[in-house]
Amino acid sequence: MATSELKVLQPEPFKQEEVPWRFDIFARWPWMKRLVRMRSFQFLLILPNLAMFYFFLMTAVFGTPVGNRNIIIVFVWILWWVVLIAALVPLGSRIWCTMCPLPFFGDWLQRRAVIRVRSGKSPGTENKFFGLQKRWPKKLSNIWMQNFGFLFLATFSALLVTRPMVSMVLFAFMIVLAAGMGLVYRLRTFCNYVCPISGFLSLYSMTSTIELRHVSNDECLKCKTKSCIRGSDKGWACPWGVYMGKLDRNNYCGLCFECVKSCPNDNISLFARPFATSDVLLHGYDEVWKACIMLVLALSYSVVLLSPWGQFKNWANVTEMHNWGGFAAYAFGQALLALVIFPGIYYLTIRLAKWYAKADNVPTKELFLKYAYMLVPMGLLAWIAFSVPLIMVNGSYIISVVSDPMGWGMNLFGTADFPWTPFKPDWVPFVQVPILLIGLYYGLKGLHKVGRGLFSDPVQLRRSLLPPAALLLGVTFVFLKLFIG
Protein backbone atom coordinates (compact mmCIF):
# COMPACT_ATOMS: atom_id res chain seq x y z
CA MET A 1 0.00 0.00 0.00
CA ALA A 2 1.44 3.37 -0.98
CA THR A 3 1.90 6.00 1.65
CA SER A 4 -0.78 8.18 0.10
CA GLU A 5 -3.23 5.29 0.26
CA LEU A 6 -3.01 4.76 4.00
CA LYS A 7 -6.41 4.72 5.61
CA VAL A 8 -7.33 7.52 7.95
CA LEU A 9 -9.15 5.70 10.72
CA GLN A 10 -11.38 7.20 13.35
CA PRO A 11 -9.73 7.12 16.77
CA GLU A 12 -11.07 4.52 19.13
CA PRO A 13 -10.71 4.37 22.90
CA PHE A 14 -7.53 2.50 23.79
CA LYS A 15 -8.22 -0.91 25.26
CA GLN A 16 -5.54 -2.84 27.05
CA GLU A 17 -5.55 -6.45 25.89
CA GLU A 18 -6.56 -9.14 28.35
CA VAL A 19 -3.75 -10.99 30.06
CA PRO A 20 -3.33 -14.26 28.09
CA TRP A 21 -3.37 -16.34 31.27
CA ARG A 22 -3.56 -15.90 35.02
CA PHE A 23 -3.05 -18.43 37.77
CA ASP A 24 -4.90 -17.93 41.06
CA ILE A 25 -2.24 -18.59 43.68
CA PHE A 26 -4.56 -18.33 46.68
CA ALA A 27 -7.07 -20.74 45.12
CA ARG A 28 -4.33 -23.28 44.42
CA TRP A 29 -2.61 -22.91 47.80
CA PRO A 30 -5.20 -21.74 50.37
CA TRP A 31 -2.63 -21.83 53.15
CA MET A 32 -1.01 -18.74 51.59
CA LYS A 33 -4.26 -16.81 51.90
CA ARG A 34 -4.62 -17.91 55.52
CA LEU A 35 -1.07 -16.72 56.10
CA VAL A 36 -1.55 -13.20 54.71
CA ARG A 37 -4.84 -12.89 56.57
CA MET A 38 -3.02 -13.18 59.89
CA ARG A 39 -2.98 -9.79 61.57
CA SER A 40 0.68 -10.34 62.45
CA PHE A 41 1.75 -11.30 58.90
CA GLN A 42 3.28 -8.01 57.79
CA PHE A 43 4.75 -7.20 61.20
CA LEU A 44 6.54 -10.56 61.30
CA LEU A 45 8.14 -9.72 57.93
CA ILE A 46 9.09 -6.18 58.92
CA LEU A 47 10.46 -7.04 62.38
CA PRO A 48 13.67 -8.86 61.27
CA ASN A 49 14.29 -6.21 58.62
CA LEU A 50 13.83 -3.49 61.22
CA ALA A 51 16.29 -5.18 63.57
CA MET A 52 18.81 -5.67 60.76
CA PHE A 53 18.32 -2.09 59.62
CA TYR A 54 19.03 -0.80 63.13
CA PHE A 55 22.15 -2.95 63.26
CA PHE A 56 23.30 -1.54 59.91
CA LEU A 57 22.89 2.01 61.18
CA MET A 58 24.96 1.15 64.25
CA THR A 59 27.73 -0.37 62.12
CA ALA A 60 27.85 2.86 60.12
CA VAL A 61 28.29 4.91 63.29
CA PHE A 62 30.64 2.65 65.25
CA GLY A 63 32.17 0.45 62.56
CA THR A 64 34.99 0.97 60.12
CA PRO A 65 34.66 3.78 57.57
CA VAL A 66 36.13 1.47 54.92
CA GLY A 67 33.21 0.64 52.65
CA ASN A 68 34.09 -2.92 51.64
CA ARG A 69 34.69 -3.86 55.29
CA ASN A 70 31.40 -2.46 56.66
CA ILE A 71 28.23 -4.52 56.44
CA ILE A 72 25.93 -1.59 55.65
CA ILE A 73 27.75 -0.98 52.35
CA VAL A 74 28.26 -4.61 51.37
CA PHE A 75 24.82 -5.90 52.31
CA VAL A 76 22.77 -2.92 51.13
CA TRP A 77 24.54 -1.88 47.94
CA ILE A 78 25.65 -5.31 46.75
CA LEU A 79 23.47 -8.07 48.21
CA TRP A 80 20.16 -6.21 48.77
CA TRP A 81 20.35 -4.30 45.52
CA VAL A 82 21.03 -7.37 43.38
CA VAL A 83 18.31 -9.43 45.11
CA LEU A 84 15.85 -6.53 44.79
CA ILE A 85 16.40 -5.70 41.13
CA ALA A 86 17.07 -9.21 39.83
CA ALA A 87 14.57 -11.27 41.85
CA LEU A 88 12.11 -9.44 44.11
CA VAL A 89 10.85 -6.94 41.53
CA PRO A 90 10.48 -9.20 38.48
CA LEU A 91 9.13 -12.15 40.49
CA GLY A 92 7.39 -10.42 43.41
CA SER A 93 6.26 -6.99 42.23
CA ARG A 94 6.43 -4.61 45.21
CA ILE A 95 6.98 -7.37 47.77
CA TRP A 96 9.82 -5.28 49.25
CA CYS A 97 7.21 -2.72 50.30
CA THR A 98 5.53 -5.50 52.30
CA MET A 99 8.60 -5.83 54.50
CA CYS A 100 10.25 -2.40 54.19
CA PRO A 101 11.22 -0.95 57.62
CA LEU A 102 11.29 2.70 56.47
CA PRO A 103 7.55 3.49 56.97
CA PHE A 104 7.19 1.39 60.14
CA PHE A 105 7.32 4.26 62.62
CA GLY A 106 5.06 6.42 60.48
CA ASP A 107 2.48 3.63 60.44
CA TRP A 108 2.78 3.15 64.20
CA LEU A 109 2.35 6.87 64.92
CA GLN A 110 -0.77 6.94 62.73
CA ARG A 111 -2.34 3.74 64.07
CA ARG A 112 -0.96 3.57 67.62
CA ALA A 113 -0.98 -0.15 66.99
CA VAL A 114 1.44 -2.68 65.56
CA ILE A 115 -0.84 -5.64 64.87
CA ARG A 116 -4.42 -4.97 65.94
CA VAL A 117 -6.95 -2.87 64.00
CA ARG A 118 -8.66 0.20 65.40
CA SER A 119 -12.26 0.62 64.31
CA GLY A 120 -13.59 4.15 64.21
CA LYS A 121 -13.83 7.14 61.93
CA SER A 122 -11.07 9.10 60.27
CA PRO A 123 -11.34 11.02 56.99
CA GLY A 124 -12.43 8.58 54.27
CA THR A 125 -11.92 5.46 56.39
CA GLU A 126 -13.61 3.13 58.85
CA ASN A 127 -10.53 3.08 61.10
CA LYS A 128 -9.28 5.39 63.80
CA PHE A 129 -6.06 7.15 62.82
CA PHE A 130 -4.04 9.68 64.79
CA GLY A 131 -2.20 12.78 63.66
CA LEU A 132 -3.39 15.72 61.59
CA GLN A 133 -4.68 13.53 58.73
CA LYS A 134 -4.19 16.25 56.13
CA ARG A 135 -4.55 15.64 52.40
CA TRP A 136 -1.39 15.67 50.32
CA PRO A 137 -1.46 18.61 47.83
CA LYS A 138 -3.12 17.59 44.58
CA LYS A 139 -0.39 19.23 42.49
CA LEU A 140 2.18 16.95 44.14
CA SER A 141 0.10 13.78 43.76
CA ASN A 142 2.46 12.23 41.22
CA ILE A 143 5.94 10.75 41.19
CA TRP A 144 7.89 13.84 40.11
CA MET A 145 9.41 14.21 43.58
CA GLN A 146 10.48 10.58 43.45
CA ASN A 147 11.98 11.15 40.01
CA PHE A 148 14.11 14.10 41.10
CA GLY A 149 14.97 12.43 44.40
CA PHE A 150 16.28 9.29 42.76
CA LEU A 151 18.25 11.31 40.20
CA PHE A 152 19.77 13.41 42.99
CA LEU A 153 20.79 10.37 45.00
CA ALA A 154 22.20 8.68 41.90
CA THR A 155 24.39 11.72 41.28
CA PHE A 156 26.02 11.19 44.66
CA SER A 157 26.11 7.39 44.38
CA ALA A 158 29.90 7.28 44.72
CA LEU A 159 29.45 8.61 48.24
CA LEU A 160 26.51 6.36 49.08
CA VAL A 161 28.15 3.11 48.03
CA THR A 162 31.54 3.77 49.63
CA ARG A 163 30.91 5.82 52.79
CA PRO A 164 28.96 4.07 55.59
CA MET A 165 28.12 7.33 57.36
CA VAL A 166 26.58 8.82 54.22
CA SER A 167 24.34 5.78 53.79
CA MET A 168 23.40 5.95 57.47
CA VAL A 169 22.46 9.64 57.26
CA LEU A 170 20.32 8.99 54.18
CA PHE A 171 18.40 6.06 55.71
CA ALA A 172 17.96 7.79 59.07
CA PHE A 173 16.65 10.88 57.30
CA MET A 174 14.15 8.77 55.33
CA ILE A 175 12.88 7.08 58.51
CA VAL A 176 12.42 10.43 60.26
CA LEU A 177 10.78 11.96 57.17
CA ALA A 178 8.39 9.02 56.80
CA ALA A 179 7.46 9.25 60.49
CA GLY A 180 6.94 13.01 60.33
CA MET A 181 4.80 12.78 57.22
CA GLY A 182 2.78 10.01 58.90
CA LEU A 183 1.88 12.44 61.67
CA VAL A 184 0.82 15.17 59.25
CA TYR A 185 -0.62 13.44 56.18
CA ARG A 186 -3.00 10.54 55.62
CA LEU A 187 -1.88 6.96 55.13
CA ARG A 188 1.44 6.29 53.39
CA THR A 189 1.92 9.64 51.69
CA PHE A 190 5.70 9.25 52.03
CA CYS A 191 5.69 5.95 50.15
CA ASN A 192 3.28 7.11 47.48
CA TYR A 193 4.86 10.42 46.56
CA VAL A 194 8.27 10.96 48.15
CA CYS A 195 10.29 7.76 48.67
CA PRO A 196 12.82 7.41 45.80
CA ILE A 197 12.95 3.63 46.24
CA SER A 198 9.19 3.42 45.87
CA GLY A 199 9.42 5.33 42.59
CA PHE A 200 11.46 2.78 40.71
CA LEU A 201 9.62 -0.13 42.37
CA SER A 202 6.40 1.43 41.06
CA LEU A 203 7.70 1.52 37.49
CA TYR A 204 9.34 -1.89 37.30
CA SER A 205 6.59 -3.72 39.18
CA MET A 206 4.69 -3.47 35.88
CA THR A 207 6.85 -6.29 34.57
CA SER A 208 6.29 -8.59 37.56
CA THR A 209 4.94 -12.11 37.31
CA ILE A 210 2.45 -11.59 40.15
CA GLU A 211 -0.46 -9.24 40.77
CA LEU A 212 -3.00 -8.65 43.55
CA ARG A 213 -6.45 -8.16 42.01
CA HIS A 214 -10.15 -8.69 42.58
CA VAL A 215 -11.52 -12.07 41.49
CA SER A 216 -14.97 -10.99 40.31
CA ASN A 217 -15.76 -7.53 39.01
CA ASP A 218 -19.46 -8.10 39.75
CA GLU A 219 -18.71 -8.63 43.44
CA CYS A 220 -16.87 -5.29 43.55
CA LEU A 221 -19.76 -3.53 41.82
CA LYS A 222 -22.24 -4.95 44.34
CA CYS A 223 -20.06 -4.19 47.35
CA LYS A 224 -21.40 -1.27 49.39
CA THR A 225 -18.74 -1.07 52.09
CA LYS A 226 -15.66 -0.68 49.84
CA SER A 227 -13.69 -2.07 52.76
CA CYS A 228 -10.61 -2.66 50.60
CA ILE A 229 -9.96 1.08 50.49
CA ARG A 230 -11.95 2.28 53.53
CA GLY A 231 -10.93 -0.44 55.98
CA SER A 232 -13.02 -2.39 58.49
CA ASP A 233 -12.74 -4.04 61.87
CA LYS A 234 -10.65 -6.76 60.21
CA GLY A 235 -8.19 -4.67 58.20
CA TRP A 236 -6.78 -1.16 57.93
CA ALA A 237 -7.81 1.21 55.15
CA CYS A 238 -5.49 0.71 52.20
CA PRO A 239 -2.26 2.58 53.09
CA TRP A 240 -1.79 3.31 49.38
CA GLY A 241 -5.31 4.61 48.77
CA VAL A 242 -6.10 1.88 46.22
CA TYR A 243 -9.64 0.70 45.42
CA MET A 244 -9.33 -2.93 44.32
CA GLY A 245 -12.41 -2.72 42.09
CA LYS A 246 -10.51 -0.45 39.70
CA LEU A 247 -6.95 -1.64 40.21
CA ASP A 248 -5.50 -2.71 36.85
CA ARG A 249 -1.76 -2.10 37.36
CA ASN A 250 0.85 -3.05 39.94
CA ASN A 251 2.35 0.44 40.15
CA TYR A 252 0.73 1.72 43.34
CA CYS A 253 -0.14 -1.46 45.20
CA GLY A 254 2.34 -2.03 48.04
CA LEU A 255 1.20 -5.61 48.74
CA CYS A 256 0.36 -4.96 52.39
CA PHE A 257 -2.57 -7.43 52.00
CA GLU A 258 -4.84 -5.37 54.27
CA CYS A 259 -7.51 -5.58 51.56
CA VAL A 260 -7.38 -9.39 51.69
CA LYS A 261 -8.14 -9.17 55.40
CA SER A 262 -10.88 -6.55 55.14
CA CYS A 263 -12.78 -7.63 52.00
CA PRO A 264 -16.20 -8.88 53.21
CA ASN A 265 -16.75 -10.90 50.02
CA ASP A 266 -13.47 -12.83 49.95
CA ASN A 267 -12.97 -11.36 46.47
CA ILE A 268 -9.26 -10.54 46.38
CA SER A 269 -6.56 -12.95 45.33
CA LEU A 270 -2.93 -13.15 44.30
CA PHE A 271 -2.37 -14.17 40.69
CA ALA A 272 0.62 -15.37 38.70
CA ARG A 273 0.88 -13.96 35.17
CA PRO A 274 3.31 -13.65 32.23
CA PHE A 275 6.44 -11.57 32.65
CA ALA A 276 6.48 -8.01 31.25
CA THR A 277 3.38 -8.32 29.06
CA SER A 278 0.48 -7.64 31.43
CA ASP A 279 0.67 -4.03 32.69
CA VAL A 280 1.73 -2.07 29.61
CA LEU A 281 0.22 1.40 30.05
CA LEU A 282 2.00 4.42 31.52
CA HIS A 283 -0.51 6.98 32.76
CA GLY A 284 1.34 10.28 32.82
CA TYR A 285 4.42 12.27 31.91
CA ASP A 286 5.84 11.64 35.38
CA GLU A 287 5.89 7.89 34.67
CA VAL A 288 7.40 8.37 31.22
CA TRP A 289 10.17 10.52 32.66
CA LYS A 290 10.75 7.91 35.37
CA ALA A 291 11.30 5.31 32.61
CA CYS A 292 13.72 7.67 30.85
CA ILE A 293 15.60 8.57 34.03
CA MET A 294 16.04 4.95 35.11
CA LEU A 295 17.28 3.86 31.67
CA VAL A 296 19.72 6.77 31.45
CA LEU A 297 21.02 6.08 34.97
CA ALA A 298 21.63 2.43 34.10
CA LEU A 299 23.65 3.72 31.14
CA SER A 300 25.44 6.33 33.24
CA TYR A 301 26.39 3.82 35.93
CA SER A 302 27.67 1.44 33.29
CA VAL A 303 29.84 4.20 31.80
CA VAL A 304 31.20 5.28 35.19
CA LEU A 305 31.84 1.84 36.66
CA LEU A 306 32.26 -0.57 33.76
CA SER A 307 33.66 1.39 30.83
CA PRO A 308 37.39 1.87 30.07
CA TRP A 309 36.94 5.65 30.36
CA GLY A 310 38.31 6.24 33.82
CA GLN A 311 37.84 10.00 33.57
CA PHE A 312 34.11 9.63 34.16
CA LYS A 313 34.74 7.61 37.32
CA ASN A 314 37.14 10.26 38.57
CA TRP A 315 34.57 12.97 37.96
CA ALA A 316 31.85 11.04 39.81
CA ASN A 317 34.11 10.23 42.77
CA VAL A 318 34.49 13.84 43.87
CA THR A 319 35.32 13.19 47.54
CA GLU A 320 38.51 11.35 46.63
CA MET A 321 39.56 13.24 43.51
CA HIS A 322 38.36 16.68 44.67
CA ASN A 323 37.71 17.63 41.07
CA TRP A 324 34.64 19.77 41.61
CA GLY A 325 34.64 21.08 38.08
CA GLY A 326 34.62 17.55 36.71
CA PHE A 327 31.89 16.52 39.14
CA ALA A 328 29.76 19.51 38.11
CA ALA A 329 30.17 18.50 34.47
CA TYR A 330 29.25 14.90 35.31
CA ALA A 331 26.21 15.88 37.40
CA PHE A 332 24.93 18.42 34.89
CA GLY A 333 25.52 16.10 31.93
CA GLN A 334 23.73 13.20 33.62
CA ALA A 335 20.74 15.37 34.56
CA LEU A 336 20.59 16.91 31.08
CA LEU A 337 20.69 13.49 29.43
CA ALA A 338 18.03 12.03 31.76
CA LEU A 339 15.63 14.97 31.86
CA VAL A 340 16.02 16.63 28.46
CA ILE A 341 18.12 14.88 25.83
CA PHE A 342 16.87 11.30 26.02
CA PRO A 343 13.19 12.25 26.54
CA GLY A 344 13.66 14.67 23.64
CA ILE A 345 15.05 11.93 21.40
CA TYR A 346 12.16 9.68 22.39
CA TYR A 347 9.70 12.48 21.59
CA LEU A 348 11.28 12.93 18.15
CA THR A 349 10.85 9.21 17.43
CA ILE A 350 7.16 9.56 18.35
CA ARG A 351 6.75 12.52 16.04
CA LEU A 352 8.49 10.56 13.29
CA ALA A 353 6.27 7.53 13.99
CA LYS A 354 3.15 9.67 13.77
CA TRP A 355 4.32 11.24 10.49
CA TYR A 356 5.47 7.99 8.89
CA ALA A 357 2.27 6.16 9.81
CA LYS A 358 0.12 9.15 8.79
CA ALA A 359 -1.54 8.75 12.17
CA ASP A 360 -3.27 12.11 12.31
CA ASN A 361 -6.14 10.41 14.11
CA VAL A 362 -3.95 9.48 17.10
CA PRO A 363 -2.89 12.38 19.37
CA THR A 364 0.86 12.78 19.79
CA LYS A 365 0.42 12.76 23.57
CA GLU A 366 -1.28 9.37 23.44
CA LEU A 367 1.50 7.88 21.30
CA PHE A 368 4.11 9.43 23.60
CA LEU A 369 2.55 7.95 26.74
CA LYS A 370 1.61 4.57 25.34
CA TYR A 371 4.77 3.71 23.43
CA ALA A 372 6.97 4.62 26.41
CA TYR A 373 6.27 1.21 27.95
CA MET A 374 9.02 -0.21 25.73
CA LEU A 375 11.53 1.55 28.02
CA VAL A 376 10.29 -0.32 31.11
CA PRO A 377 11.42 -3.93 30.43
CA MET A 378 14.47 -2.57 28.64
CA GLY A 379 15.37 -0.49 31.68
CA LEU A 380 14.79 -3.27 34.18
CA LEU A 381 16.92 -5.78 32.28
CA ALA A 382 19.62 -3.13 31.72
CA TRP A 383 19.80 -2.63 35.50
CA ILE A 384 19.96 -6.39 36.03
CA ALA A 385 22.77 -6.64 33.48
CA PHE A 386 24.61 -3.78 35.18
CA SER A 387 24.21 -5.58 38.54
CA VAL A 388 25.81 -8.82 37.30
CA PRO A 389 29.41 -7.71 37.94
CA LEU A 390 28.40 -6.36 41.37
CA ILE A 391 27.73 -9.88 42.59
CA MET A 392 30.18 -11.80 40.40
CA VAL A 393 33.15 -9.48 40.99
CA ASN A 394 32.45 -8.09 44.46
CA GLY A 395 30.19 -10.76 45.95
CA SER A 396 33.04 -12.29 47.94
CA TYR A 397 32.99 -9.26 50.24
CA ILE A 398 29.71 -10.65 51.62
CA ILE A 399 31.51 -13.77 52.84
CA SER A 400 34.17 -11.86 54.77
CA VAL A 401 32.02 -9.04 56.15
CA VAL A 402 29.41 -11.40 57.64
CA SER A 403 32.10 -12.55 60.10
CA ASP A 404 33.38 -9.04 60.80
CA PRO A 405 30.41 -6.72 60.17
CA MET A 406 31.97 -3.65 61.78
CA GLY A 407 35.52 -4.18 60.59
CA TRP A 408 36.80 -4.53 64.15
CA GLY A 409 38.83 -7.67 63.51
CA MET A 410 36.17 -10.12 64.67
CA ASN A 411 35.83 -13.54 63.07
CA LEU A 412 32.35 -14.74 64.07
CA PHE A 413 31.98 -17.50 61.47
CA GLY A 414 35.58 -18.07 60.49
CA THR A 415 35.32 -16.25 57.15
CA ALA A 416 36.67 -12.79 58.05
CA ASP A 417 39.92 -13.43 56.19
CA PHE A 418 38.22 -14.69 53.05
CA PRO A 419 40.04 -12.87 50.26
CA TRP A 420 38.43 -10.79 47.56
CA THR A 421 37.79 -13.46 44.94
CA PRO A 422 35.91 -12.46 41.78
CA PHE A 423 33.78 -15.31 40.48
CA LYS A 424 34.54 -15.97 36.82
CA PRO A 425 34.91 -12.28 35.87
CA ASP A 426 35.58 -13.27 32.26
CA TRP A 427 32.06 -14.71 32.15
CA VAL A 428 30.40 -11.40 33.02
CA PRO A 429 29.78 -10.21 29.43
CA PHE A 430 28.37 -13.62 28.49
CA VAL A 431 25.81 -13.23 31.28
CA GLN A 432 25.06 -9.57 30.56
CA VAL A 433 24.45 -9.88 26.82
CA PRO A 434 21.56 -12.38 26.92
CA ILE A 435 19.97 -10.42 29.78
CA LEU A 436 20.13 -7.27 27.69
CA LEU A 437 18.69 -9.06 24.65
CA ILE A 438 15.80 -10.32 26.79
CA GLY A 439 15.12 -6.70 27.70
CA LEU A 440 15.12 -5.77 24.01
CA TYR A 441 12.74 -8.64 23.21
CA TYR A 442 10.21 -7.69 25.89
CA GLY A 443 10.54 -4.01 25.04
CA LEU A 444 9.67 -4.72 21.42
CA LYS A 445 6.94 -7.14 22.42
CA GLY A 446 5.36 -4.57 24.73
CA LEU A 447 5.65 -1.91 22.03
CA HIS A 448 3.83 -4.14 19.56
CA LYS A 449 1.13 -5.00 22.08
CA VAL A 450 0.44 -1.34 22.80
CA GLY A 451 0.50 -0.53 19.10
CA ARG A 452 -2.20 -3.09 18.40
CA GLY A 453 -4.42 -1.22 20.83
CA LEU A 454 -3.89 2.03 18.92
CA PHE A 455 -3.97 0.96 15.28
CA SER A 456 -6.31 -1.48 13.58
CA ASP A 457 -4.66 -0.93 10.20
CA PRO A 458 -1.62 -3.23 9.98
CA VAL A 459 0.34 -0.86 7.72
CA GLN A 460 -0.13 2.05 10.10
CA LEU A 461 0.85 -0.22 12.96
CA ARG A 462 4.09 -1.35 11.32
CA ARG A 463 5.06 2.15 10.31
CA SER A 464 4.33 3.59 13.75
CA LEU A 465 6.51 0.93 15.39
CA LEU A 466 9.63 1.46 13.28
CA PRO A 467 11.05 4.70 14.79
CA PRO A 468 10.61 3.75 18.49
CA ALA A 469 11.88 0.23 17.73
CA ALA A 470 14.96 1.78 16.09
CA LEU A 471 15.54 3.84 19.24
CA LEU A 472 15.31 0.72 21.38
CA LEU A 473 17.79 -1.07 19.12
CA GLY A 474 20.14 1.90 19.35
CA VAL A 475 19.99 1.88 23.15
CA THR A 476 20.69 -1.85 23.16
CA PHE A 477 23.69 -1.36 20.88
CA VAL A 478 25.14 1.31 23.22
CA PHE A 479 24.80 -1.03 26.22
CA LEU A 480 26.34 -3.90 24.28
CA LYS A 481 29.25 -1.67 23.34
CA LEU A 482 29.81 -0.84 26.99
CA PHE A 483 29.50 -4.44 28.18
CA ILE A 484 31.56 -6.24 25.54
CA GLY A 485 33.60 -3.44 23.94
Helices and strands as residue ranges (DSSP letters): G 3-5, E 23-24, H 25-28, H 30-37, H 41-62, G 67-69, H 71-74, I 75-80, H 81-83, I 84-88, H 89-92, H 95-99, H 104-111, E 119-122, E 125-127, G 138-140, H 144-155, H 157-160, H 164-184, H 189-193, H 196-204, G 205-207, E 210-214, H 217-222, H 227-230, H 258-262, E 268-272, H 285-306, H 310-316, H 318-321, H 324-336, I 337-341, H 342-356, H 364-371, G 372-374, H 375-394, H 396-401, G 425-427, H 428-454, H 458-484
